[in-house]
């Protein structure tokens, strides 16, 4: 007589699959930031009602607000070249699945930005506090709060060359 699958095993596999899908979501978000892709950036959040708090960049009750800030800052160009160059690396994911369609997570961010308008380079770190929900069959961010721990900003200097 064949044994029926262990329901505990199925639940553990579903939890691990959810965690991997959430990691992929956060990575899509980070790549969208660095690639200056506003459509993909916005698509990482729920359609309506996300709780967003990015500190100095603002707090919003919907992802449309932070998407507008993203476009205004990240897409700036002078003479057809980008003037804000970003590099986002999220590390140390700590993801908890609360059910089939809800989860939360924390990530440490390493962030580097070159601002050609100001002639500066900034390096900073901080912590993301996220919540996730399944919407239209995919995990999306329903909350994304960021708290910066510290930052260093220094001049690029005349000998610095930036290629893009």
C-alpha positions as CSV (number, residue, x, y, z in Angstrom):
1,X,0.0,0.0,0.0
2,X,1.6,3.3,-1.1
3,X,2.3,5.9,1.7
4,X,0.7,9.3,1.4
5,X,3.1,12.2,1.4
6,X,4.1,13.7,4.7
7,X,2.1,16.9,5.2
8,X,4.9,18.4,7.3
9,X,7.3,17.8,4.5
10,X,5.0,19.5,1.9
11,X,4.6,22.5,4.3
12,X,8.4,22.8,4.7
13,X,9.0,22.7,1.0
14,X,6.3,25.3,0.4
15,X,8.0,27.5,3.0
16,X,11.4,27.1,1.4
17,X,10.0,27.9,-2.1
18,X,8.3,31.0,-0.7
19,X,11.6,32.2,0.8
20,X,13.5,31.6,-2.5
21,X,10.7,33.5,-4.4
22,X,11.0,36.4,-1.9
23,X,14.8,36.5,-2.3
24,X,14.3,36.7,-6.1
25,X,11.8,39.5,-5.6
26,X,14.3,41.6,-3.6
27,X,17.0,40.9,-6.1
28,X,14.7,42.1,-9.0
29,X,14.0,45.2,-7.0
30,X,17.8,45.9,-6.4
31,X,18.6,45.3,-10.1
32,X,15.8,47.6,-11.1
33,X,17.2,50.3,-8.9
34,X,20.7,50.0,-10.4
35,X,19.5,49.5,-14.0
36,X,17.2,52.6,-13.6
37,X,14.2,50.6,-14.6
38,X,11.1,52.4,-13.1
39,X,8.6,49.9,-14.4
40,X,10.3,46.9,-12.8
41,X,11.0,49.0,-9.7
42,X,7.2,49.7,-9.3
43,X,6.2,46.1,-10.2
44,X,8.1,44.8,-7.1
45,X,5.4,46.4,-4.9
46,X,1.7,45.6,-4.3
47,X,-0.6,47.4,-6.7
48,X,-2.1,49.6,-3.9
49,X,-1.5,50.4,-0.3
50,X,2.1,49.6,0.3
51,X,3.7,51.1,3.4
52,X,7.0,52.8,2.3
53,X,9.4,54.7,4.5
54,X,12.9,55.5,3.1
55,X,13.9,58.0,5.7
56,X,15.2,61.2,4.1
57,X,13.6,60.1,0.7
58,X,10.2,60.1,2.3
59,X,7.3,58.0,3.7
60,X,4.4,57.0,1.5
61,X,1.2,55.0,1.9
62,X,1.5,53.7,-1.7
63,X,4.5,52.7,-3.8
64,X,3.6,55.3,-6.5
65,X,5.1,58.0,-4.3
66,X,8.5,56.3,-4.0
67,X,8.4,55.3,-7.7
68,X,8.1,59.0,-8.5
69,X,11.1,59.9,-6.2
70,X,13.1,57.0,-7.9
71,X,12.4,58.4,-11.3
72,X,13.2,62.0,-10.3
73,X,16.6,61.0,-8.8
74,X,17.8,57.9,-10.7
75,X,16.8,59.0,-14.2
76,X,18.6,62.4,-14.2
77,X,20.8,62.9,-17.2
78,X,23.1,65.6,-18.5
79,X,24.2,65.5,-22.1
80,X,22.5,62.1,-22.4
81,X,24.5,60.5,-19.6
82,X,23.3,59.4,-16.2
83,X,24.5,61.7,-13.3
84,X,23.4,59.4,-10.4
85,X,25.0,56.0,-10.4
86,X,23.9,53.5,-7.8
87,X,25.0,50.1,-6.6
88,X,22.7,48.2,-4.2
89,X,23.8,45.0,-2.5
90,X,21.3,43.4,0.0
91,X,22.8,40.8,2.4
92,X,21.8,38.7,5.3
93,X,18.2,37.9,4.4
94,X,16.1,36.9,7.4
95,X,12.7,35.9,6.0
96,X,9.8,34.5,8.0
97,X,6.8,33.0,6.2
98,X,3.6,33.6,8.1
99,X,1.3,31.7,5.8
100,X,0.6,30.9,2.1
101,X,0.4,34.6,1.2
102,X,2.2,36.6,3.9
103,X,5.8,36.9,5.0
104,X,8.2,39.4,6.5
105,X,11.9,39.9,6.1
106,X,14.9,42.0,7.1
107,X,17.9,42.7,4.9
108,X,21.2,44.6,5.4
109,X,21.9,47.0,2.5
110,X,25.4,48.0,1.3
111,X,24.8,51.1,-0.9
112,X,27.2,53.1,-3.1
113,X,26.3,56.1,-5.1
114,X,28.2,58.3,-7.4
115,X,26.7,61.8,-7.8
116,X,28.2,63.5,-10.8
117,X,26.2,66.6,-10.2
118,X,27.8,67.1,-6.8
119,X,31.1,65.4,-7.7
120,X,30.8,63.0,-4.7
121,X,30.7,59.4,-3.9
122,X,28.7,58.1,-0.9
123,X,28.9,54.7,0.8
124,X,26.3,53.8,3.3
125,X,24.6,50.8,5.1
126,X,21.4,50.2,6.8
127,X,18.5,47.8,7.3
128,X,15.4,47.0,5.3
129,X,12.3,45.9,7.2
130,X,9.9,44.4,4.7
131,X,6.6,42.7,4.5
132,X,5.5,40.6,1.6
133,X,2.1,39.5,0.2
134,X,1.1,37.3,-2.8
135,X,-0.7,39.3,-5.4
136,X,-1.7,37.8,-8.8
137,X,0.2,34.7,-7.9
138,X,3.6,36.5,-7.2
139,X,5.2,37.7,-4.1
140,X,5.3,41.5,-3.8
141,X,6.5,44.0,-1.2
142,X,3.6,45.4,0.8
143,X,5.9,47.2,3.3
144,X,9.5,48.4,2.7
145,X,11.0,50.5,5.5
146,X,14.7,51.5,5.4
147,X,16.8,52.8,8.3
148,X,20.2,54.0,7.5
149,X,22.9,53.2,10.0
150,X,25.7,55.4,8.6
151,X,27.1,57.0,5.5
152,X,30.4,58.5,4.2
153,X,30.4,61.1,1.5
154,X,33.6,62.2,-0.1
155,X,34.6,64.3,-3.1
156,X,35.5,62.4,-6.3
157,X,38.6,64.6,-7.0
158,X,39.9,65.8,-10.3
159,X,41.8,62.6,-11.1
160,X,38.7,60.5,-10.8
161,X,37.4,59.1,-14.1
162,X,33.8,57.7,-14.3
163,X,33.0,55.6,-17.4
164,X,29.5,54.6,-18.4
